[in-house]
Amino acid sequence: MAKIHDSISRGRSEPTTVLRRGGQEVQRLYDTLLEEIVSGMIAPGTKFSEPDLARRFGTSRGPVREAIARLEERQLVQRVPNVGARVMLYTHNDILQAYEFREAVESLAARLAATNMTDAEIDELRNIHRAEKTRDFSRSFHAQIVAGSRNQRIAHSINEDFFTLLRLWRRNFPWISHGTETSWDEHEKILYAIEHHDGEAAEMYMRRHLVRLRRDSLESLLSLQSQDGKDVTATSATA
């Protein structure tokens, strides 16, 4: 009876072990491809070949397919009929509309953060703000606020999805405005409101900040296009 029990136990544990190993393999492929896309090593529009990727990583096509599916969920890859999976090509309007979404959601995050952030988290936000003055952007002022909102839906849509895409966009679209002296001053107002647990003011200052970033980015885009003779609806990340 003991032998039968041992046999059943071993039989049940093997699939779990296989699944765990498979999950680790998918995560490895996903992490590598994610970084290569965001860093620009894999260019926008690049087509993915499952057999080629499987050979490169020394794995089967199953984990490759799952990793690509995860990237598709993060809006970094799209499947095109009769073409297959390729790295997403974003239009200028795609980015400007994403900024509009960010204005609404991250402004709410600032309101919630003013209520929910701990003293330690506010101290860290203050340190991040000081570091920005020296052009040290290794830690994100915005990500700290989103995390401090204590709202998982907001954190997923902004910290996990939007900021990943933003890294990619800044590399491919030089007209996107960020890291200016004006931004530092605007961050100071947001910080002051959060320090004083004033959710209404934090929301207002964050919205004004993000509206200004979108406006400045659009003006920069229009300026570049007037020089090149291109229209604002140009569609390629390489345009």
LUMMI-467024 format. One record per residue (C-alpha): residue in three letters; residue number from 1; x, y, z. Coordinates in steps of 0.001 Angstrom, whole numbers, plus 500000, padded with zeros to 6 digits. Layout:
BEGIN
rest_nr_px_py_pz
ALA_NUM_X_Y_Z $
...
// end
This chain:
BEGIN
rest_nr_px_py_pz
MET_1_500000_500000_500000 $
ALA_2_502840_502348_500849 $
LYS_3_504451_501594_497485 $
ILE_4_501203_502403_495683 $
HIS_5_500910_505666_497615 $
ASP_6_504521_506589_496785 $
SER_7_503909_505810_493136 $
ILE_8_500803_507995_493034 $
SER_9_502629_510806_494831 $
ARG_10_505509_510701_492359 $
GLY_11_503079_510594_489464 $
ARG_12_501337_513692_490711 $
SER_13_504506_515660_491379 $
GLU_14_506064_515217_487953 $
PRO_15_503554_517377_486007 $
THR_16_503942_520152_488588 $
THR_17_507698_520026_488155 $
VAL_18_507359_520123_484385 $
LEU_19_504965_523073_484561 $
ARG_20_507315_524930_486892 $
ARG_21_510247_524386_484555 $
GLY_22_508139_525395_481562 $
GLY_23_507029_528556_483339 $
GLN_24_510612_529483_484130 $
GLU_25_511581_528973_480490 $
VAL_26_508730_531155_479266 $
GLN_27_509707_533854_481785 $
ARG_28_513329_533726_480626 $
LEU_29_512332_534150_476989 $
TYR_30_509806_536855_477820 $
ASP_31_512254_538886_479933 $
THR_32_514964_538691_477271 $
LEU_33_512713_539640_474357 $
LEU_34_511051_542403_476385 $
GLU_35_514382_544052_477150 $
GLU_36_515598_543680_473572 $
ILE_37_512443_545333_472221 $
VAL_38_512445_548194_474724 $
SER_39_516194_548806_474363 $
GLY_40_515929_548940_470581 $
MET_41_517978_545813_469902 $
ILE_42_514904_544454_468113 $
ALA_43_513522_547197_465870 $
PRO_44_509832_548106_465478 $
GLY_45_508248_546066_462718 $
THR_46_510643_543124_463115 $
LYS_47_508925_539821_462394 $
PHE_48_509310_537003_464917 $
SER_49_510087_533514_463642 $
GLU_50_509171_530877_466223 $
PRO_51_511578_528282_464763 $
ASP_52_514452_530791_464701 $
LEU_53_513792_531913_468275 $
ALA_54_513491_528314_469449 $
ARG_55_516891_527525_467936 $
ARG_56_518432_530686_469383 $
PHE_57_517265_529942_472915 $
GLY_58_517718_526180_472672 $
THR_59_514111_525413_473492 $
SER_60_510910_524171_471876 $
ARG_61_508385_526337_470056 $
GLY_62_505846_526078_472905 $
PRO_63_507642_528430_475344 $
VAL_64_508479_530766_472469 $
ARG_65_504822_530958_471477 $
GLU_66_503779_531655_475086 $
ALA_67_506433_534367_475521 $
ILE_68_505261_536077_472330 $
ALA_69_501658_535895_473566 $
ARG_70_502686_537676_476780 $
LEU_71_504414_540396_474771 $
GLU_72_501242_540747_472715 $
GLU_73_499274_541282_475935 $
ARG_74_501699_544099_476846 $
GLN_75_501060_545742_473443 $
LEU_76_504649_545246_472344 $
VAL_77_503896_542634_469693 $
GLN_78_500985_542232_467302 $
ARG_79_499867_539338_465124 $
VAL_80_499245_540339_461530 $
PRO_81_497097_538127_459244 $
ASN_82_499200_536211_456732 $
VAL_83_502349_537714_458249 $
GLY_84_502639_536429_461818 $
ALA_85_503886_538121_464969 $
ARG_86_505973_541263_464716 $
VAL_87_507123_544059_467016 $
MET_88_504439_546720_467205 $
LEU_89_504649_549795_465014 $
TYR_90_503134_552724_466898 $
THR_91_501737_555825_465258 $
HIS_92_502138_559322_466598 $
ASN_93_498432_559426_467350 $
ASP_94_498661_556147_469287 $
ILE_95_501136_557803_471645 $
LEU_96_499204_561052_472020 $
GLN_97_496044_559094_472844 $
ALA_98_497964_557030_475392 $
TYR_99_499017_560293_477024 $
GLU_100_495363_561318_477267 $
PHE_101_494629_558048_479048 $
ARG_102_497595_558634_481334 $
GLU_103_496327_562096_482272 $
ALA_104_493088_560654_483614 $
VAL_105_494488_557604_485377 $
GLU_106_497704_558977_486837 $
SER_107_495985_562111_488105 $
LEU_108_493680_559840_490087 $
ALA_109_496745_557936_491322 $
ALA_110_498167_561201_492695 $
ARG_111_494923_561879_494570 $
LEU_112_494979_558398_496106 $
ALA_113_498691_558600_496908 $
ALA_114_498142_561774_498923 $
THR_115_495923_559703_501207 $
ASN_116_497572_556301_501087 $
MET_117_501349_556835_500946 $
THR_118_503238_556142_504162 $
ASP_119_505709_558602_505658 $
ALA_120_508543_556347_504485 $
GLU_121_507204_556335_500928 $
ILE_122_506842_560114_500952 $
ASP_123_510442_560403_502185 $
GLU_124_511520_558223_499263 $
LEU_125_509497_560384_496855 $
ARG_126_511284_563435_498256 $
ASN_127_514672_561739_497708 $
ILE_128_513748_560861_494139 $
HIS_129_512776_564472_493511 $
ARG_130_516123_565706_494855 $
ALA_131_517989_563223_492659 $
GLU_132_516150_564493_489570 $
LYS_133_517737_567892_490121 $
THR_134_521127_566285_489413 $
ARG_135_519693_564507_486333 $
ASP_136_519593_561181_488150 $
PHE_137_516497_559470_486747 $
SER_138_517356_555957_487927 $
ARG_139_514198_555973_490062 $
SER_140_510862_557174_488781 $
PHE_141_508962_559947_490547 $
HIS_142_505804_558928_488727 $
ALA_143_506159_555199_489420 $
GLN_144_506575_555914_493141 $
ILE_145_503305_557842_493182 $
VAL_146_501434_555185_491226 $
ALA_147_502668_552480_493588 $
GLY_148_501678_554660_496541 $
SER_149_498114_554924_495254 $
ARG_150_497530_551358_496509 $
ASN_151_495341_550701_493465 $
GLN_152_496441_547570_491638 $
ARG_153_494503_548313_488468 $
ILE_154_496165_551693_488144 $
ALA_155_499564_550193_488943 $
HIS_156_499154_547567_486230 $
SER_157_497970_549986_483544 $
ILE_158_500602_552661_484292 $
ASN_159_503656_551141_486007 $
GLU_160_503625_547810_484189 $
ASP_161_502190_548701_480791 $
PHE_162_502456_552421_480035 $
PHE_163_505948_553021_481439 $
THR_164_507306_549995_479557 $
LEU_165_505907_551418_476342 $
LEU_166_507190_554875_477253 $
ARG_167_510764_553571_477368 $
LEU_168_510291_552228_473870 $
TRP_169_508627_555386_472559 $
ARG_170_511291_557716_473926 $
ARG_171_513907_555713_472076 $
ASN_172_512048_555855_468758 $
PHE_173_510253_559199_468948 $
PRO_174_512596_562094_469802 $
TRP_175_509695_564561_469965 $
ILE_176_508409_563164_473288 $
SER_177_509027_565731_476036 $
HIS_178_510514_564653_479378 $
GLY_179_513167_565481_481973 $
THR_180_513017_569278_481683 $
GLU_181_513546_571947_484338 $
THR_182_509844_572687_484091 $
SER_183_509073_569070_484943 $
TRP_184_511181_569314_488089 $
ASP_185_509274_572417_489223 $
GLU_186_505947_570723_488523 $
HIS_187_507052_567633_490438 $
GLU_188_507832_569876_493405 $
LYS_189_504216_571086_493501 $
ILE_190_502910_567525_493302 $
LEU_191_505276_566466_496084 $
TYR_192_504173_569375_498300 $
ALA_193_500505_568407_497868 $
ILE_194_501213_564752_498706 $
GLU_195_503333_565716_501725 $
HIS_196_500341_567660_503033 $
HIS_197_497890_564871_502152 $
ASP_198_495956_567202_499859 $
GLY_199_494484_564807_497316 $
GLU_200_492606_567448_495360 $
ALA_201_495715_569567_494854 $
ALA_202_497862_566520_494019 $
GLU_203_495376_565469_491337 $
MET_204_495193_568983_489888 $
TYR_205_498978_569475_489745 $
MET_206_499531_566032_488236 $
ARG_207_496919_566629_485555 $
ARG_208_498407_570023_484677 $
HIS_209_501873_568446_484494 $
LEU_210_500774_565641_482172 $
VAL_211_498707_567955_479976 $
ARG_212_501756_570174_479581 $
LEU_213_503961_567189_478653 $
ARG_214_501494_566107_475981 $
ARG_215_501160_569668_474643 $
ASP_216_504935_570179_474496 $
SER_217_505386_566803_472809 $
LEU_218_502771_567643_470195 $
GLU_219_504361_571023_469507 $
SER_220_507746_569351_469085 $
LEU_221_506228_566786_466720 $
LEU_222_504546_569460_464617 $
SER_223_507805_571407_464450 $
LEU_224_509722_568363_463248 $
GLN_225_507078_567523_460676 $
SER_226_506972_571076_459329 $
GLN_227_510729_570797_458730 $
ASP_228_510354_567425_457029 $
GLY_229_507118_568195_455210 $
LYS_230_505316_565293_456899 $
ASP_231_501801_565100_458267 $
VAL_232_500927_564617_461942 $
THR_233_499332_561263_461120 $
ALA_234_502611_559708_459937 $
THR_235_502415_556099_461043 $
SER_236_505827_554530_461330 $
ALA_237_508006_554439_464429 $
THR_238_510906_554837_462051 $
ALA_239_509389_557860_460294 $
// end
